[in-house]
Amino acid sequence: MKRIINTLKKLQILTFTSILIISINANGQQKKIDSLKLVVKEALAESDPDKSDIKAAIILSDHFSKVSFDTAKFYGFAAYDLSKIVGNDTGVAVSLNSIGMMYQICGYFDSAFPYLDSARAMFVTMGDSTGLVFVRNNLAVAMMRRGNYAEALRYYQENLIIAKSRNELENMILSYNNMGITYYDWKKYKQALENYHLALDVLKEMGEEERTGPVYNNIGEAYFDMGEHDTALYHFKEALKVNQKFGKNRSILISMTNIGNIQLSNQDYNKALDVYKEALAISESIPDNVHTAIINIKLGDAYNSMDQYKTAKNHLLVGLNMSLENELINSVLEAYQGLSVNARGLNNAQDVYDYGNLYINLKDSLFNLTSLNKISELETKYKTVEKEKEIVVLKTEQQVKDLEIQLQKNLKYTLGILLLVLIFAAALLFNRYKLKKEKEKSEIEKARIRIEQRLLHSQMNPHFIFNSLNSINSFIGENNTTEAQVYLTKFARLMRLILENSRKVTVALIDEIQALKLNLELEQLRFDNRFEFKIDVDPDIDPEDIYIPPMLIQPFIENAIKHGIKGREDKGLITLSILAEDEVLVCIVEDNGVGRELTQKGKLGDHISLGTQVTIERLEILRQEKNERSSIEIIDLKDEKGIGIGTKIILIIPFEQD
């Protein structure tokens, strides 16, 4: 999440409304806003608005999009209505773009696309290539934030072609930099670096040295993520030189923090401390509470690494308190993590337990708040704008009728007008067809999200969490801090993997195996090593290059423990074998437990657990999407007398290869 937030902060997005917005002095901003609100109010009450009234409404919509969604929505539609009254097609297109951008900023992408597509269609009809540049930029941002990087790049490349044809250097810089950021977020670092350097070349050609600092910083971040720390350090230092030359204090402390991070990762702790302290002094002098909190936490991490735990704790607590005051959730998480490490260094078992619990609980609540609740809110918002989208479509259809009436009045231009109507109708039908396909895709995605929510609930089993915490508490009560730390570390890593993997469409096979291994190790500890387990992966498979949907195998591992091994009197064995076959993985989960027949006695019919049912539904969606075979086969293992001696599960899973 932090990576996404940082990426979006770097996007230097030009919006079409920016060419309409006049400069507002910081001291007189509220006065200017109040004046514009009065202008729009009077225009809506009168019957003869003009272009300046439309401009005022669009300025207010853009302003409130960062403050109040409902207020921004009101002024966006006010601009649309005023444009229709005046008969200003440009105003209609700009207001549609503004409304779409408002939904996009608030994260309601399904609602944003119809307005942005309508604006794009109008700019095409009017031949307004400048308007097309800005609406495509908004579409690209929405695509990128949904993870559709290929489509976002297509829009940026279309804008780049126009910028090159007109030799518009500013738009070329914007396109190159945004393409670089898109590739960076996609983890395609080579392509990201190519575009960053192209943006840098254009800036140098323009003699804009002052603006090269952020680009050097972007390049450094790409090299840092690639593990090339020396090259990253060079570019961070170049960014620092530029920022110091032009006295950009905030950019200076960001560059210095990046340099400190590299030195910390290189275990050059003294240099890291010097840089962090200098950055902290700048941050406090500005003042910049956000970066002051972040740098204090970094200082705490550095002192932890040097075993100076008392000094580390002071900085971590300062960073934690400032992060809480400024609602910096990600920084609060980092502070809890650092304080947990610090507590282990000070041999304070209670603090290890407390900060570990705070970290896990905040991580869990953050995921639920930003993912599950957001999904529910998104679906609700989508339904509320259905009627608004219908209005836009009806008004577009009315434009077609107007063209047909004009055709009857102007017989001289029958052929030309008829051709225009056909082109417009074709564009409209294509747009409707595209919206229909996107809606179908959205329905499949919603079904996936609902299943993923059920999957997360099934994996975050409250009994498992309760029993695990009881085990940790027991270790602490017995003063067995070593076992408690081992168990807590494994438990935290497992919870983190489950939370992170559950929000991804696919994960690397090696990460899935790691989560399964952690789960089995925890259950071994909890059940006093009453079973062994073995994981065999075909030597021809590279687990780092194979990607599968997350947590498909785990429910059957859990069933093997709960319903198979748990019923044995002697030590049990669970085996997971992973083989490659054509375009699918064959995953075999086998246990030597008591068999399903014994464990299902007293249950009505063939009992299917929640995890197994969710997995069946997920495989059905995979079959529809990828058109590849997938299946589950459950085999009851019996001896010669027909007595159950275990269960074998054969999973056929489609996979992707990097």
C-alpha positions in Angstrom: 0.0 0.0 0.0 2.8 2.4 0.9 4.3 1.8 -2.6 1.0 2.7 -4.3 0.6 5.8 -2.2 4.2 7.0 -3.0 3.7 6.3 -6.7 0.5 8.3 -6.9 2.1 11.2 -5.0 4.7 11.4 -7.8 2.2 11.6 -10.7 2.4 15.1 -12.0 -1.1 15.0 -13.7 -2.3 17.8 -16.0 -6.1 18.1 -16.0 -8.1 19.9 -18.6 -9.6 22.1 -15.8 -6.1 23.5 -15.1 -6.2 25.7 -18.2 -9.4 27.3 -16.9 -8.4 27.9 -13.3 -7.0 31.4 -12.5 -4.4 31.8 -9.9 -5.8 32.2 -6.4 -3.7 33.9 -3.8 -3.3 31.7 -0.7 -4.4 34.6 1.7 -7.5 35.4 -0.4 -8.5 31.8 -1.4 -11.6 31.5 0.7 -12.8 34.9 -0.4 -12.3 33.9 -4.0 -14.2 30.6 -3.5 -17.1 32.4 -1.8 -17.3 34.9 -4.7 -17.3 32.0 -7.3 -20.1 30.2 -5.3 -22.2 33.4 -5.5 -21.6 33.6 -9.3 -22.8 30.0 -9.8 -25.8 30.5 -7.5 -27.0 33.5 -9.4 -26.4 31.8 -12.8 -28.5 28.8 -11.8 -31.3 31.1 -10.7 -31.3 33.1 -14.0 -32.1 31.9 -17.5 -29.2 33.6 -19.4 -25.8 32.3 -18.0 -22.6 32.9 -20.0 -19.2 31.2 -20.4 -17.7 32.8 -17.3 -20.4 31.1 -15.1 -19.4 27.7 -16.6 -15.8 28.5 -15.8 -16.7 29.4 -12.2 -18.6 26.1 -11.7 -15.7 24.0 -13.1 -13.2 25.8 -10.8 -15.4 25.1 -7.8 -15.8 21.4 -8.8 -12.1 21.0 -9.1 -11.5 22.8 -5.7 -14.0 20.7 -3.8 -12.9 17.4 -5.3 -10.1 17.5 -2.8 -12.4 18.6 0.1 -16.0 17.3 -0.3 -17.2 14.7 -2.8 -20.9 15.8 -2.7 -20.1 19.5 -3.1 -17.7 18.8 -6.0 -20.4 16.6 -7.6 -23.0 19.4 -7.3 -20.8 22.0 -9.0 -19.7 19.5 -11.7 -23.3 18.9 -12.7 -24.0 22.6 -12.4 -21.3 23.3 -15.0 -22.9 20.6 -17.2 -26.4 22.1 -17.0 -25.1 25.6 -17.6 -23.2 24.5 -20.6 -26.3 22.9 -22.1 -28.3 26.1 -21.5 -25.7 28.2 -23.2 -25.3 25.5 -26.0 -21.5 25.4 -25.4 -20.3 21.9 -26.5 -16.8 22.6 -25.2 -18.2 23.4 -21.8 -20.3 20.2 -21.9 -17.2 18.1 -22.7 -15.0 19.9 -20.1 -17.7 19.4 -17.4 -18.0 15.7 -18.3 -14.3 15.4 -18.0 -14.4 17.3 -14.7 -17.1 15.0 -13.3 -15.2 11.9 -14.4 -12.0 13.2 -12.8 -13.9 13.9 -9.6 -15.1 10.3 -9.4 -11.6 9.1 -10.3 -9.9 11.2 -7.5 -12.4 9.7 -5.0 -11.7 6.1 -6.2 -15.0 5.4 -7.9 -13.5 4.2 -11.1 -16.6 2.3 -12.4 -18.5 5.6 -12.2 -15.7 7.7 -13.6 -15.3 5.8 -16.9 -18.7 6.6 -18.5 -18.2 10.3 -18.0 -14.6 10.3 -19.2 -15.6 8.2 -22.3 -18.4 10.6 -23.1 -16.0 13.6 -22.8 -13.6 11.8 -25.1 -16.3 11.1 -27.7 -17.3 14.8 -27.7 -13.7 16.0 -28.1 -13.3 13.5 -31.0 -16.5 14.9 -32.6 -15.3 18.5 -32.2 -11.8 17.7 -33.4 -10.4 19.1 -30.1 -7.0 17.4 -29.8 -6.0 19.5 -26.8 -9.0 18.3 -24.9 -8.3 14.7 -25.9 -4.8 15.0 -24.4 -6.2 15.9 -21.0 -9.1 13.4 -20.9 -6.8 10.6 -22.0 -4.5 11.5 -19.2 -7.3 11.2 -16.7 -8.3 7.8 -18.2 -4.7 6.6 -17.9 -4.5 7.5 -14.2 -7.8 5.6 -13.5 -6.5 2.6 -15.5 -3.2 2.6 -13.6 -4.9 2.9 -10.2 -7.0 -0.2 -11.1 -3.8 -2.1 -12.0 -4.5 -2.0 -15.8 -1.0 -0.8 -16.7 -1.1 -1.8 -20.4 -4.2 0.3 -21.0 -2.7 3.2 -19.0 0.4 3.1 -21.1 -1.6 3.1 -24.3 -3.3 6.4 -23.4 0.1 8.0 -22.4 1.6 6.8 -25.7 -1.2 8.4 -27.6 -0.6 11.7 -25.8 3.2 11.4 -26.5 2.5 11.1 -30.2 0.5 14.3 -30.2 3.1 16.1 -28.1 5.9 15.1 -30.5 3.9 16.1 -33.6 3.5 19.6 -32.1 6.9 19.7 -30.4 5.2 20.4 -27.1 8.1 19.8 -24.7 6.0 20.2 -21.5 3.6 17.4 -22.5 6.5 15.3 -23.7 8.1 15.5 -20.2 4.7 14.7 -18.6 4.2 11.7 -20.9 7.7 10.3 -20.4 7.6 10.7 -16.6 4.1 9.2 -16.2 5.1 6.3 -18.5 8.1 5.8 -16.3 6.0 5.8 -13.1 3.6 3.3 -14.6 6.4 0.9 -15.6 7.9 1.4 -12.1 4.7 0.5 -10.4 4.4 -2.5 -12.7 7.9 -3.5 -11.6 9.3 -3.3 -15.1 12.3 -1.3 -14.1 14.2 -1.3 -17.4 11.4 0.4 -19.3 10.8 2.8 -16.3 14.4 3.9 -16.5 14.3 4.4 -20.2 11.3 6.8 -19.9 12.8 8.6 -16.9 16.0 9.3 -18.9 13.9 10.6 -21.9 12.1 13.0 -19.5 15.5 14.1 -18.1 16.9 14.7 -21.7 14.0 17.0 -22.6 14.4 18.9 -19.3 18.1 19.4 -20.1 17.2 20.5 -23.6 14.9 23.1 -22.2 17.5 24.2 -19.7 15.2 23.4 -16.8 17.8 22.1 -14.3 15.6 23.1 -11.3 13.0 20.5 -12.3 15.5 17.6 -12.8 15.6 16.8 -9.1 12.4 14.8 -8.9 13.4 12.8 -12.0 16.8 11.9 -10.5 14.9 10.8 -7.4 12.6 8.6 -9.5 15.6 7.0 -11.2 17.2 6.4 -7.8 14.1 4.6 -6.5 14.0 2.3 -9.5 17.7 1.3 -9.1 17.1 0.9 -5.3 14.2 -1.6 -5.9 16.5 -3.4 -8.4 19.0 -3.9 -5.7 21.6 -1.7 -7.4 22.3 0.4 -4.4 25.5 2.2 -5.6 23.8 3.4 -8.8 20.7 4.4 -6.7 22.9 6.4 -4.3 24.5 8.3 -7.2 21.2 9.5 -8.5 19.9 10.4 -5.0 23.0 12.5 -4.6 22.4 14.1 -8.0 18.9 15.0 -6.9 20.3 16.4 -3.6 22.7 18.6 -5.5 19.9 20.1 -7.6 17.6 20.6 -4.7 20.4 22.3 -2.6 21.3 24.5 -5.5 17.8 25.9 -5.8 17.0 25.8 -2.1 14.2 23.3 -2.1 14.2 22.3 1.5 11.4 19.7 1.4 13.0 18.1 -1.7 16.4 18.2 0.1 15.2 16.3 3.1 13.5 13.7 0.9 16.7 13.2 -1.0 18.7 12.9 2.2 16.2 10.4 3.7 16.6 8.2 0.5 20.4 8.4 0.9 20.1 7.4 4.6 17.9 4.5 3.6 20.5 3.1 1.3 23.3 3.5 3.9 21.0 1.8 6.4 20.4 -1.2 4.1 24.2 -1.3 3.4 24.7 -1.5 7.2 26.7 1.7 7.2 24.9 2.8 10.3 27.1 5.8 11.3 26.7 7.5 7.9 23.0 6.7 7.9 22.7 8.4 11.3 24.6 11.5 10.2 22.3 11.9 7.1 19.1 11.2 9.0 20.0 13.8 11.7 20.8 16.5 9.2 17.4 15.7 7.4 15.6 15.8 10.8 17.0 19.3 11.5 15.7 20.6 8.1 12.4 18.9 8.7 12.0 20.5 12.1 13.0 23.9 10.8 10.4 24.0 8.0 8.4 22.5 10.0 7.3 19.3 8.3 5.6 17.0 10.9 5.1 14.2 8.4 8.7 13.8 7.5 9.8 14.5 11.1 7.8 11.5 12.1 9.2 9.3 9.3 12.8 10.3 10.0 12.5 9.7 13.7 11.3 6.1 13.0 14.3 5.6 10.6 16.7 6.8 13.3 15.1 4.3 15.7 15.6 1.5 13.1 19.3 2.6 12.7 20.0 2.7 16.5 18.2 -0.7 16.8 20.6 -2.1 14.3 23.5 -0.7 16.3 22.1 -2.3 19.6 21.6 1.2 21.1 18.1 0.2 22.2 17.5 3.0 24.7 18.3 5.8 22.2 16.3 3.9 19.5 13.3 3.7 21.7 13.2 7.4 22.3 13.2 8.2 18.5 10.6 5.4 17.8 8.3 6.8 20.5 8.6 10.4 19.1 7.9 9.0 15.6 5.0 7.0 16.8 3.3 9.9 18.7 3.7 12.3 15.7 2.4 9.6 13.3 -0.6 9.1 15.5 -1.2 12.9 15.7 -1.0 13.2 11.9 -2.9 10.0 11.1 0.1 8.5 9.2 -1.1 4.9 9.4 1.8 3.3 7.5 4.3 5.2 9.7 2.4 3.9 12.8 2.9 0.4 11.5 6.6 0.9 11.0 6.9 2.4 14.5 5.1 -0.6 16.0 7.4 -3.0 14.1 10.5 -1.1 15.2 9.3 -1.0 18.9 8.7 -4.8 18.8 12.3 -5.3 17.6 13.5 -2.8 20.2 11.6 -4.7 23.0 13.3 -8.0 22.0 16.7 -6.2 22.2 15.8 -4.9 25.7 14.5 -8.4 26.7 11.1 -7.0 27.5 8.7 -9.9 26.7 5.6 -7.9 27.6 6.4 -5.1 25.1 7.2 -7.7 22.5 3.8 -9.1 23.0 2.0 -5.7 23.2 3.7 -4.1 20.2 3.4 -7.3 18.2 -0.4 -7.4 18.9 -0.7 -3.6 18.0 1.1 -4.2 14.7 -1.0 -7.3 13.8 -4.3 -5.6 14.8 -3.6 -2.4 12.9 -2.4 -4.3 9.9 -5.7 -6.3 9.9 -7.9 -3.2 10.5 -6.0 -1.2 7.8 -6.6 -4.0 5.3 -10.3 -4.3 6.1 -10.7 -0.5 6.1 -8.9 0.2 2.8 -10.0 -3.0 0.9 -13.1 -4.8 2.1 -15.0 -1.7 3.2 -13.9 0.3 0.2 -15.2 -2.5 -2.1 -18.6 -2.4 -0.4 -18.7 1.4 -0.6 -17.7 1.3 -4.2 -20.5 -1.0 -5.1 -23.0 1.2 -3.2 -21.7 4.3 -5.0 -21.9 2.6 -8.3 -25.6 1.9 -7.9 -26.3 5.5 -6.9 -24.9 6.9 -10.2 -26.8 4.5 -12.5 -29.5 7.0 -13.1 -27.0 9.8 -13.7 -25.3 7.6 -16.4 -28.7 7.0 -18.0 -29.2 10.8 -18.2 -25.9 11.2 -20.0 -26.8 8.5 -22.5 -30.3 10.0 -23.1 -28.8 13.5 -23.7 -26.3 12.0 -26.2 -29.1 10.3 -28.0 -31.0 13.6 -28.2 -28.0 15.1 -30.0 -28.4 12.4 -32.7 -32.1 13.4 -33.1 -31.1 17.0 -33.4 -28.8 16.0 -36.2 -31.6 14.1 -38.0 -33.9 17.2 -37.7 -31.1 19.4 -39.2 -30.8 16.9 -42.0 -34.4 17.4 -43.0 -34.1 21.2 -42.9 -30.9 21.3 -45.0 -31.4 19.2 -48.1 -28.3 20.7 -49.7 -26.1 19.0 -47.2 -28.0 15.7 -47.0 -25.1 13.5 -47.9 -22.6 15.2 -45.6 -24.9 15.3 -42.6 -26.0 11.7 -43.1 -22.3 10.7 -43.1 -21.7 12.6 -39.9 -24.8 10.9 -38.2 -23.6 7.5 -39.3 -20.1 8.1 -37.8 -21.6 9.5 -34.6 -24.1 6.6 -34.3 -21.3 4.1 -34.9 -19.2 5.7 -32.2 -22.2 5.6 -29.8 -22.9 2.0 -30.5 -19.2 1.1 -30.1 -19.2 3.0 -26.8 -22.3 1.2 -25.6 -20.8 -2.2 -26.6 -17.6 -1.3 -24.7 -19.6 -0.3 -21.6 -21.6 -3.6 -21.8 -18.4 -5.6 -22.0 -16.8 -3.6 -19.1 -20.0 -4.2 -17.1 -19.8 -8.0 -17.7 -16.1 -7.9 -16.7 -17.1 -5.9 -13.6 -19.7 -8.5 -12.6 -17.1 -11.3 -12.8 -14.7 -9.1 -10.8 -17.3 -8.5 -8.1 -17.9 -12.2 -7.9 -14.2 -12.7 -7.5 -14.0 -10.1 -4.8 -16.9 -11.7 -2.9 -15.2 -15.0 -3.0 -11.9 -13.5 -2.0 -13.7 -11.9 1.0 -15.1 -15.3 2.0 -11.7 -16.8 1.4 -10.1 -14.3 3.8 -12.7 -15.0 6.4 -12.1 -18.7 6.1 -8.4 -18.3 6.4 -8.5 -15.8 9.2 -10.1 -18.6 11.3 -11.0 -17.1 14.8 -10.4 -20.5 16.5 -6.9 -20.7 14.9 -6.0 -17.1 15.9 -7.4 -17.6 19.4 -5.6 -20.9 19.9 -2.3 -19.4 18.6 -2.5 -16.4 20.9 -3.3 -18.8 23.8 -0.2 -20.8 22.9 1.9 -17.6 22.9 0.4 -16.5 26.2 1.2 -20.0 27.6 4.8 -19.7 26.6 5.1 -16.3 28.2 3.4 -17.5 31.3 5.9 -20.3 31.5 8.7 -17.7 31.1 9.7 -19.5 27.8 10.4 -16.3 25.9 12.4 -18.0 23.2 9.5 -20.3 22.2 7.1 -17.3 22.5 9.2 -15.2 20.2 9.6 -18.0 17.7 5.9 -18.7 17.7 4.9 -15.0 17.6 7.3 -14.3 14.7 5.9 -17.3 12.7 2.4 -16.2 13.5 2.9 -12.6 12.5 4.6 -13.7 9.2 1.7 -16.0 8.4 -0.9 -13.3 9.1 1.0 -10.9 6.9 1.3 -13.3 4.1 -2.4 -14.2 4.3 -3.4 -10.5 4.3 -1.0 -9.5 1.5 -1.7 -12.6 -0.7 -5.5 -12.4 -0.3 -5.7 -9.0 -2.1 -3.7 -10.2 -5.1 -5.0 -12.0 -8.1 -2.0 -14.2 -8.4 1.1 -14.8 -6.2 4.4 -16.5 -6.8 4.3 -20.2 -6.1 7.3 -19.8 -3.7 5.2 -17.3 -1.6 2.3 -19.7 -1.5 4.6 -22.6 -0.4 6.1 -20.3 2.3 2.6 -19.5 3.7 1.7 -23.2 3.7 4.9 -24.1 5.4 4.4 -21.5 8.1 0.9 -22.7 8.7 2.1 -26.3 9.1 4.9 -25.3 11.4 2.5 -23.4 13.7 0.1 -26.3 13.8 3.0 -28.6 14.6 3.9 -26.4 17.6 0.3 -26.2 18.7 -0.3 -30.0 18.5 3.0 -30.9 20.2 4.6 -32.3 17.0 1.9 -35.0 16.6 2.5 -35.0 12.9 5.2 -34.5 10.3 4.9 -32.9 6.9 6.8 -32.9 3.6 6.6 -30.6 0.6 7.9 -31.9 -2.7 8.2 -29.6 -5.8 9.0 -31.0 -9.2 12.6 -30.1 -10.0 11.5 -28.8 -13.4 9.4 -26.1 -11.7 10.9 -22.7 -10.8 8.6 -21.6 -7.9 9.7 -17.9 -8.4 8.5 -17.8 -12.1 5.2 -19.7 -11.5 2.1 -17.6 -10.4 -1.2 -19.1 -9.2 -4.2 -17.7 -7.4 -3.5 -17.4 -3.6 -4.7 -19.9 -0.9 -6.2 -22.6 -3.2 -4.3 -25.4 -1.5 -4.5 -24.2 2.2 -8.1 -25.4 2.9 -7.1 -29.0 2.1 -4.0 -28.8 4.3 -6.3 -27.5 7.1 -8.8 -30.3 6.6 -5.9 -32.9 6.7 -4.9 -31.6 10.1 -8.3 -31.0 11.7 -10.2 -34.0 10.3 -7.4 -36.5 9.4 -4.3 -36.3 11.6 -6.1 -35.0 14.6 -8.0 -38.4 15.0 -4.8 -40.5 15.0 -3.3 -41.9 18.2 0.2 -42.1 16.7 2.2 -39.5 14.7 0.7 -38.5 11.4 2.2 -37.5 8.0 1.0 -34.8 5.6 2.5 -34.7 2.1 2.2 -32.0 -0.5 3.5 -32.8 -4.0 3.5 -30.2 -6.8 3.9 -31.3 -10.4 3.8 -29.5 -13.8 1.6 -31.0 -16.5 1.1 -29.1 -19.8 -0.4 -25.6 -18.9 -1.5 -26.6 -15.4 -0.1 -27.5 -12.0 -1.1 -30.8 -10.4 -1.1 -30.4 -6.6 -1.6 -33.6 -4.5 -2.4 -33.3 -0.8 -2.2 -36.7 1.0 -2.5 -37.6 4.7 -2.5 -40.9 6.6 -5.3 -39.9 8.9 -8.5 -41.8 9.8 -10.3 -41.0 6.6 -13.4 -38.9 5.8 -15.9 -41.7 6.6 -15.0 -41.6 10.3 -14.6 -37.8 10.6 -18.0 -37.2 9.0 -20.0 -39.5 11.2 -23.0 -37.7 12.6 -23.0 -35.1 9.9 -25.9 -34.8 7.3 -24.8 -35.7 3.8 -21.3 -35.1 2.5 -20.1 -32.2 4.6 -18.1 -29.6 2.6 -16.1 -27.0 4.6 -16.3 -23.3 3.8 -12.7 -23.3 2.5 -13.4 -26.2 0.2 -16.6 -24.6 -1.2 -14.8 -21.3 -1.8 -12.0 -23.1 -3.6 -14.6 -24.9 -5.9 -16.2 -21.5 -6.8 -12.8 -19.9 -7.4 -11.7 -22.7 -9.8 -15.0 -22.3 -11.7 -14.3 -18.5 -12.2 -10.7 -19.4 -13.3 -12.2 -21.9 -15.8 -14.5 -19.2 -17.2 -11.8 -16.5 -17.4 -8.9 -18.5 -18.7 -10.8 -21.2 -20.6 -8.4 -23.8 -19.2 -9.1 -27.0 -17.3 -9.3 -26.9 -13.5 -10.7 -29.5 -11.1 -10.7 -31.0 -7.6 -10.7 -34.8 -7.0 -11.1 -36.3 -3.5 -10.0 -39.9 -3.1 -10.6 -41.9 0.1 -7.6 -44.1 0.8 -8.5 -47.6 2.3 -6.7 -50.7 3.2 -7.5 -54.2 2.1 -10.3 -54.5 4.7 -11.9 -51.2 3.5 -10.9 -49.3 6.6 -10.0 -45.6 6.0 -6.2 -45.0 6.1 -6.2 -41.4 4.8 -7.4 -39.0 2.1 -5.8 -37.8 -1.1 -6.8 -34.5 -2.8 -5.8 -33.8 -6.4 -6.0 -30.2 -7.5 -5.7 -29.1 -11.1 -4.7 -25.4 -11.1 -4.0 -23.2 -14.2 -0.9 -21.0 -13.8 0.9 -18.1 -15.3 4.6 -17.9 -16.0 6.8 -14.9 -15.8 
